[in-house]
Amino acid sequence: MTVPLDDFYAVIPAGGIGSRLWPLSRADAPKFLHDLTGSGHSLLRDTWDRLLPLAGPERIAVVTGRAHRAAVEEHLPDLADMNVFLESEPRESSAAIGLAAAILHRRNPDVIIGSFAADHVIRGERVFEWAVQQAVAVARAGYICTIGITPTEPSVGFGYIKRADDELAVEGAPEAALVERFVEKPDLATAKQYLEERTYLWNAGMFISRADVLLEELRRTKPALHAGLIELAEAWDDKELRGPAVDRIWPRLEKIAIDYSVAEPAADAGRLAVIPGHFDWDDVGDFASLAKLQNRGRPSDLAIIGAEARVLADASSGIVVSQTKRVISLIGVRDIVVVDTPDALLVTTSEHAQRVKGVVDALKLTGRGDVL
């Protein structure tokens, strides 16, 4: 049985709508509030349950938008009110994770925080826990640590982390290594090369660090953003000061991913470590990955999602998501993606699933916010 780590606080950023999963995922029902695995719970709840043995219910915080507070609290009834950190509008992961770090550091100067996305799918909880325990040990030694996923295929949908040749000698973290560099999403030939070299890991966006170390890195690279977050943290636990401070400060914070503001500069300076994660992981970034997840990697199968889905299929594969009672008939189509909702219908293929975000962007430009 895993014992919660006394100095560890888990942070769950629950933002974004998952636009590549439109029209299943919407502004008022984002990806993290859906059950995409058949577990009977939302991805958010699955993330909570995964972190509970490591942190305990009193040391899990969620950073989310004001509009999603009620839904988050419904899915996480044991979430403490003081651990709900609300954004007035999306400002990217540096602001979200930095806010949590600043608040929790003010409450406890020695705290170690770990950031884990609300909408990722992980299988192999014990192996996941071991990776986090190692990362916390590395964080105690003063490094910022990430957990990279051991690749199972030459994926072009993920960024990569290259491990340095030398391992990092940290007690309690036998698999730790320094990070040499981050790599953006590669083409297929490069991804195959990475898989063969065995020194590259998928970037899963998990970061574990002492809060003061993360904030110091942010101060070095983005001093204005750091100053705004510190000012917010100073007002946060006073309910009369919090609202006005958020309204005044939050909208002017720089939008930048934590990979660019903290992780990459720390890697360049030799302050970023990585633990290889040997568990199954997927960020369910589009309908192709959702189909693969549902089909357990069997490309000839047709995945069907929807409590009342009515699907007739003959010699077809891919995925059908149905939120209506319409009969959907598929005959002789391969790698099809059909998403049928009361007010929008999407039809594409797994090959073009990444382009769904372009449809969402086009709808925004045409003012069709009613279907977003």
N, C-alpha and C positions, 0 to 999 in steps of 0.2 A: 504493500500500500504506500502510495506517494505521500510524503509529509509536506505541507505547504512551507515555502521558503520565507523565513521571517522578514527578510529585507527586500522582498520582491513584490512589485505592484504590476499587474497586467493591465495594459491599456488597449482598448478595442476601438480603433477609428471606424465609425460606421457612417460613411458618407458616400456621395455619388449615387447615380441611379443605375449604373451598369448598362450604358446606352447600347452596347452591342447585343444586349438581350431584349431590346425593344421588339414588340410591344408587350412582352411578358413583364419586363421590369419598367416601372414608371416612376415619375417624380414622387408620387404619393405612395408608391409601393415598390421601393428599390430592391435590388437583387438580394440584399442581406436579409430581407424579411420573408423570402420565399423558401419553401422546402424543395430543393433541387436534387436531393440525394435519396429521397424516400425514407428518411429517418423518422418522419413524423414531426420534425421540428424545423424551424427556420435555420438558415445558415448562421445567423446571429446567435441563436440559442445553442447550436452545435459548438460554436466558438467558445461561448461561456462555459459549457460543460467540459470542454477540453482543457480550459485554463483553471478550472475550479480546484483540481487537486494540487496545482502548483502555487496558487495564490490564496485560496479561500475566498468566500463570498464578500468579505469586507474589504478585500484589496484587489478588486477588479473595477476599473473605471471605463466608461464609454464616452467617446467624443462623437457627437452627432448634431444634426441640425435641429433647430427649434421645432420645425414642422414634424419631426419624427419622434419627438420625445414620448408622446403617449404610446405609440406603437412599440418603441424600444422597451418601455417600462412594462407593457403588457407581455412581451415575449420574455422579459427578464424580471420576474416579480421580486427576486431577492437582491436586485441591484440597489445599493444604498443611494439615497437622494444626493448626498454630498459627493458622490462619485459619478454624477451625470454632468458632463461638461458640454454646454450648448454653444454651437456656432450660430451666429446670426445669418451667415451666408457661407458657401464653400470657399475656402482659401488655400486648398491643397494641403499635402501631408506635413510640410514643415510647420505650418501654423497649428494644425490639429495636434500633432505629437508634441510640438514645442510647448503648447499651452498646457497639456497634461503634465509634462516634465516640470514646468515652472510652478504649477499649483502644488504638485506632490512634493517637490523639493522644498517649497516654503513650509509645508506641513511637516516634512521629515527630511532634513538635509542629507541623510545618508542613504536615501531610498534608491533602489535599482528599479528601473522600469523596463518593461518589454512591450513592444508594440506588435499587435497581431491583427491583421485585417479581419473584418466581420464577415466577409463573403468568400473566404477560401474553403476548400474541402480538403480535409486531412484524414487519412486512415492509418492506423498504427499508433494509437495513443501512447503506449509505453515508450516506443522509440522516440516519439515527439517529446515526451517529458524528459527523456535522457538528454536530448539535444538542448532543450531549454536549460536544464540543470548545468550542463557544461557552459552554456553561454553566460549564465549568471556568474559562474566561477571566473570566467574571463573578464566580465564586467567589474567584478570585485577587484581585479588586478589593475583596473584603470583604463581598460580598452573599451571602445565601442565594438559591439559584436553583432554579426548578422548570422542567420542560419540559411545556408544555401542548399538547394535540393539536388541530390545526386541524379543527373539526367538519365532517363530511360530510353530516350529517342532523340534524334537531331531536330529539336523543336525550333521553329523560327518565330514562335509567338512569345517567347520569354527573353528578357535580358539575362546576361551571364556574369558570373563572378569568377575571376581567375585567382586561384590560390597561389601564394608564393611557395617556393620550393621548400623552405625551412619551416618545420613545425614550431609552434609556440609553446614554450615550457610553462604551463600553468597547472598547478595542482587541482585535480578534479575535472580537468578538461583535456583528456588524452588526445582528442581529435582536433584540437584547435590549431589553426594556422593563420598567419597574416594574409591579408588580401593584397594582391599585387595591383589589380585594377578591375574596374567595371567595364562591361561591354554591352552596347545597345543590341537590340534584336538583330541577329545576323541573317544572311541569306542561307539557303539550304546547304550549299557546299561548305560554307564556313561552319555551320552548325554540325555537320558531319565530322569536320576536322576537330571541333571542340570535344565531341563525344569520344573520338578515338584517343585524344590526348589525355583524357581522364583527370585533368587539373582544373576543369571548368565546372561550375555549378550553376543551376538556375537561380536567378535572383527572385526570391519569394517575398521581398519587402518586409522581412521580420528584423527588428532592431532591438537589441538589449544593451543597456548602458546604465551606469550611475547617472542619475538625473543631472548632477552638477557637471559631469564630464560632457554630456550631450549639449547642455546649455552653453558651456564654455566654447565648444566647437562652433555652435551657432553664433556666438558673440564674435568669434574671429572672422567668420565668413559673411554673416548678415547682421551687422550690428544694429541696424534700424529695426529689423524684425525681432531680434532678441530684446531690444529695449521695450518694444510694444508688448511683448509677451510677459516680461517681468512686471510691467505696469499693470497688466491685466491680473496677474497672479496676486499682486498686492491688494487688489480690490475684491478678489473673487469670493472669499468666504464672508464678506459683509454684503448681505442681500440688498441693502439700500444702495451700495456703491457699485455692485456688479453690473446691473443693467445699463446704467449710463456709461460705464467704462467700456462695456462691449460695444455699445452703439457708437461710441466715439472712436475707439481704437481699432476694432476688428476690421472694418471695411478698408482701412488704409494699409493693412499688413500685406507684405509682398506674397504673391502666389508663386510658390516654388516647391517642387517635390523634395522630400528629405534626402533622397539619393544625391541630389545636386548640392544641397546646402550643407549637408553633414557627412554622408557616407563617402562620397568620392574625395572630398578634401581630406578626410581622415585617412583614407587609404593611401593617398599621395604622401601623407606625413608619417606613415607607418603606425597609425593609431587605430586601425580597423582590423578586426580579426573575424574569422568565419569558422563556424561549426558545420560539417556536412550533415544534412538531414537525410536519413535513410528511409523515411516514411513516404507513403503515397501522398502526393500533393497536387492540387490543381486550383487555379484561380478562376475557373469556369468563365473564361473571358469572352466566349462567344457561343453560338449554338452548336458549332462543330465540336467544341470541347465538352459541351453539355451532352451531346449525343454519345460521344465516346465514354463519358462518365456513366451514363445510363446503360449503355450496351456492354460495359465492362471490357471495352476494347475490341468487341466483335463487330467489324464494319459491315457485315452482311445483315445485321439485325435492324429492326425498326423500333425505336424507343417511342413510347407514348406516355405523355404526362397530362394529367387532368382527371379529376375524380369522376366526371361524367362524360369523358371522351367517347365518341362514337366513330371509330375508325375501321374502315374496310381496306385491307391491303393485299396486294398480290405481287409477288416478286419485286418488293420495294424495300429500301433501306434509308436510314437517316433518323429524323426525329419529328414528331408531331406534338405540339403543345396546344391543347384545346381548353378554352374557358367558356365554350358555348355548348349547346346541345345539337349543333349541326352535324350531319353525317359527312365525314371526310373520307373520300375514296381515292386510293393511290394504286395505280396499275403500272408496273414496269418502270418505276423511276428509282434511281439510285442516288444515295447521299442527299436526299431531299430535306429541306427544312420548311415546315409549315407551322405558323403560329397564328391561331384563330382566337381573337378576343371579340367582345361585343361591339367594339368601335373601330377595330383595325385588324387587317389581315396581312401577314408577311409570308411571302413564298420566295425562297432562295435555295442555294445549295451549300453544302459544307465548305466547298472551295471558296465561296464568296461570303462566308459568314462574317468575316472581319469588316465587310463593307456596310454592315447594318448601321454602324455609327454615322455613316454619311447620310443615310435616310433621316436620322434624328436631327442632324445638323441642318438638312434641307428643310425639314418641317419647322425648325426654329426660325429660319429665314423667311418662311412664308407666313409666319404668324399662327401656325396650327398648334398652339400650345394646348388645345383641348385634348389632343391625343397623345400628349407627352406626360 
